[in-house]
Amino acid sequence: MHASRHPFCGILLNMEQLTYTTTESTRRMWRYYVQGWLAYALLLGVALHLDDIGKHGFDWSGLLPILAVLPQALILALHWPLSGWLERKRPPLPVTALIHAAGASAFAFLCYVLPALLFGTSQSLGAYVWPTLYALMCYGVIATAFQIVRANAARRRQEATLQQAHALLVASELNALRSKLNPHFLFNTLHSIIALTRKNPDAAETALFQFSDMLRYVLDTEKTGNDRVTLEDELRFTRDYLELESLRLGQRLKIEWELDDAAGGHPLPALSLQPLVENSIKHAFNPHSRPGTLHIRTRIDGEGRLLALTVGDDGPGADLDAVRRSNGLGLRTVDRRLQLEYGPQGGLSIDTAPGAGFVVTMSIPLAAQ
């Protein structure tokens, strides 16, 4: 099956692409790293022997003191792979301290003792105490800096891994919620058509054609794996559903539309408005023979920051606490999808009381689109 049919497959493909990109950037980093330390060694060697070059001029014999700096630079350059090895192996603290003590001693030896032995400087041993301490301090500063960089990189990798795991979890849960909602819609709609066949077979035939268009809408979002549609598409689907229900309910169902034309192009999850309408049909119209009014309103609130969709009826209403404790699938599923998609700013708010109708408002932050 094509990967685009599964919401989390796109995340996996992005992770594979990220891994490939990371590998390429790692190779490039190592090239720059080696080149940088070579440049450091050569510049340091030239800087330390500028006086000799100025007095005697450059000759090939003067190249040896410059190249003597390379072992020093090598010790410092080994900090990055060494810090990586320590991060992976996590040896005991005494072992880590012993490794750095050996490295610091080798660095100090290469900085001052070895040049004195090779080039026969006549300074006393005491003259090397402070330079040696300075070399040890330099080693410690650089080792600490590399360790901090490693720790920050590890923290960022851990955060990225957690974000990827969370994204996969959210995608899987959204897929599961949509899988629950689609059969729920199909079952309830077919149940309405079955009820209509007993009362008006001709209207039932019309309803079946209407239902086929609605089914195509559901299957298209399922096929592409992208359940985002525009508000205009969702409203069209909801109108088809209400036309089907009007065949069954007749004059009992009166619909009032209050639509913001500027909101029609904004995206939202497919099959999110229809369950709110279905909830009102189920509780405000199905159990009663009296006529009622269903009000559907769309608007952009909060200085263009929030898309609000309101579905209200003048039915018997309900106790709000009882609604929150209810195990009903439609409203609960839509609310969970909105929270997963948009965070705390998305979701449903319910305004109801016994004898006061039932109003549901769906909020979608436009900044998250």
N, C-alpha and C positions, 0 to 999 in steps of 0.2 A: 504494500500500500504506500502511496506517495507520502513523503514526510510531512507535507503541508497539511495533511488531514489530522495530524496530531499536534495540539498546541505546544507540547513540551519538546517536540522534535526540532522546532526552530531554535529553541534555546540550546539544545545539544549541538546543532550545527554551528551556532555562534561560538560555543565553547571550543569546538574543534578548530575553528578559524582562529580563535584567540590563542590556542596552543601553538598553532603554526606560526602566527605572528610573533609570539613570545620567543620561540626558538630562533627565528631570524634576528630579532632584536638582541638576544643573548649573544649570538655569534658576533654581531656588530659591536656590542659592548666590549667583548673580549679583545677584539682588534684594537679598538680605541684605548683600552686599558693598557695593553702591551706597548702600543705606540707612545702613550703618555708617559709611562715610566722610563722608556728609552730616552725620550726627550728630556725628562727630568735628570737622568743620570748624566747625559752629555752636557746639559747646561750647567749642572752643579760642578762637574769636573772642570769645565772651562772657567767658571767663575772662581774656583779655588786656586787656579793656576794662572790667573790673568797677569799677576806680577811677573812670573817667570817668562810668560810669553812676551810681555812687554819689554823685558830686559834683554832676552836672548833671541826673540823672534820665534816663530813657529818652525819646528822641525819634527821629523817623525819620531825622534827619541823623546820628545815632549808629550807624545801621545800616550805613553805608558801611565804616567800619573793620572791622566784624564780617565783612562779605562779602569783604573783602580777603584773608581767610584761605582762601577757596575755591580760588584758584589753587594755593596751597601743598598743600592736601589733594589736589587733582587730580594734582599731580606724584607724590605718594606712592601715590595710588590706581592710577596707571598702571603701577606695578611688577608687578602680577600679570599683565596681558596682555603687558607687555614681557618678563617672565621666560618666559612661554609662547612668545613669538615667538623669543626667543634659544634656547630648548630645541629648537624645531622647525628653525630655520635653521642653528644652530650656526656663527655667523660666527667668523672668526679672533679670537684673544685681543686683539690691538690694536684691532680694531673694537668689540668688547664694552667694552673699557676706555674708548674714546672716547665711546661712547654713554652710559655711566654718568658720565663726567666732565662731559658736557654736561648730563645730568639733575641732577647734584649742583650744578653752577653755577647752573642755572635755579632750583633749590629755594632755594639760599642767597640769590639775588637777590630772589626773591619774598618770602622771610621777612623780610629786613631792609633791603635797598637800596630796593626799590619802595615800601614804606610810608614810608620817609624822604623819598623824592621826592614822593609824593602828599600827605603830611600835613605836610611841612615841619619835621621835627624838627631841632633845632639842634646835635646832637651832632657831634663831629669824626669824621673818617674813621677814625682809629685806634680809636674806640670800637666799630666794627663788625667788627674783626678777630676777636676771640674769639667773638662770636655767629655769625660766618660759618663759622669752623672748627667750631663746635658743630653748625651746620646741615649741614655736609658730613659730619660724623660720624654724625648722625642718618640722613642719606640712606644712608650706607654700611651701617649696622646694619640698616635696613629692607630694603635691596636684598639683603643677605646672608641675612636671615631668609626672604624670599620665595624666594630661590634654593634654600635648604635644603628648604623645603616642596615646591617643584617636584621636586627630586631624589628626595625620599622618595616622592612620589606616583608618579614614573616608575618607581622601583624596585618599588613595590607593584603597579603595572600589569604590569610585566614578570613578576613572580612569579605574578600571576593568569593571565597569558597562558600561562606555562609549565605551570601547574597544569591549565588547560583543555586544553592540547595533550596533556599526559600523560593526563588523563582520557579524551580521545578515543582516544588510542593504546591505553590499557588496555581500553576498551570494544570497540575493533575487534579486539584480540587475543583477548579473551574470546569474542567472537562467532565468530572463526575457530576457536578451540579447541573450542567447542561444536559447530560445524559439522563438525569432524573426528570428534568423539566420537560423534555421533549415527549417522552411517553405519557407524562401527566397531561400535557396539552392534548395529545392525540386521543387518549382514552376519554377525557371529558368531552371533547368535541364530537367524537363518534357516539358517545352516549346521548348527546343532544340530538344528533341526527336520527338515532334509533327512536327516540321519543317523538320526533317529528313525523316519522313514517306512520305511526299509529293514528295521528291526527290528520295529516295532509300529505299523502304520497307524492303529489305533484311538487309541493314545496320541498319535500325531502330530496327529490331528484335535483332541483335547483341547488339545494344545500350541498349536495355531493360535488357538483361542479365548483361551487364556491370553495369547498374544502380542498379540492385538488390544487387550486391556486395557493391556498395557505400552506399546503403540504410542500409544494415546490419551494416556497420561501424558507421553510424549516430545513429542507434537504440541501438547499444551496449553501446555507451557512454551515451545515454539517460537512458538506463536501469540501469546501475551501479550507476548513479549519479556522477560519477567522469569523468570530461571531460579532464583530463590530459592524453596525449598520447605521445609516443616518436616521435621525428622528423622523424624517419624512417617510422613509421606508417602513419604519415601525408603526407609524400612524396609518399608513396604507394597509398594513397587515391587520391592525386593530379594527379598522373600518370593515374589512372583509369578515372578520370574526363577528362584529356587531351586526352586519347584514345577515349573517347566518342565524344569529340568535334572534334577530327581529322576525325571521320567518317562523320561529317557534313561539315567541312571546307576543307577537302582534302589537296591538295598541297598548299593551302593558308597559312597553319599553319606550321611553322618550329620552332622546340623547341631545345634550347641549354641548357644543364645541366652543372653546375659547382658546384660539391658537395664536401664538406669536410667530409671525412669518419669518422673523430673523433667526428663529431657533431651528428651523427645519433642516439645515445642513449640518448640524452638530452630530457627532457620532455617539452611540451608546450601545450597550450589549443587546444583541438580538433577543427577542422574546422576553423583554423586561417590562414593557408597558402592558401587553396583553394579559399577563397573570393578574395585574391589579384590576383590570376591567372584569376579568373572569371571576374574581373574588366577589365583586359587587353583584354580578349576575347570579352567582350561586347563593348568596346570603340575603340579598335585598329583593330579588325578583322571583327566583324559583319557588321558594316556599309560600309565596303570597299571590293572591289573585288580583289584588288592587294594582293600579298603574303606579309607576314611579319614574323618577328622573335620574338619569346618569349624567354627571357633569365631568367633562374632560378638559383640562386646561394645561397649556404649556407656556412657559415664560422664562426669560433670562433675568435673574435677580443679582443683587450684590454688585452693582456696577459692572455687569458683564462677566462676573466670575463664576456664576452658578446657573446651571440649567435645572429648572424645577418642573416636574410633571405631576399634576394633581388629578386624582380620580376620586370623585365623591358621589354618594347616592343619598337619597332621602329615605332610606329603609329603616328598619327597626333599630339599627345600631347594635352595639354590644358593650360588655364590660371590658375596659381596656386591659385590666390585669388578666382576665380570662383569655383575651386575644393573645397576649404575650406568652401565656402558658400553653397555648394551643399547639398541637402537632401538625397543623396544616402545612402543606408542602409549598404552595405557590408563593405567598408573601415571604416566608422564611428563606426560601431559596433565592429569590430576587435580592433580598436584603444582604444575604451572605455574599452573593456575586458582586454587588456594588462595593461592599467593604473590602473584598479581595482586590478588586480592580482599582479603587480610588482611595482606599484608606479610610480614616475616620470621617473625612468630609463627605463621603458617599454613603448612601443608605436610605432607609425608609423611615418616615415619621407618620404615626397614626393618630388621628383625632376622632374619637368616637365615645359614645355613651349610650345607655339604653334609651331608645326612643329619639335619639338625636342624629341618626344617620351614621355613615361611615366614610371617612376621608383619609386617603393615603397620599402622601407626597414623596416622590422620589427625587433625590438630589444628586446631581452629577457635577463635580467641579470642572469647569472648562479649562483651567490651567493644566489639568492632567491629560488633556486630549493630545 
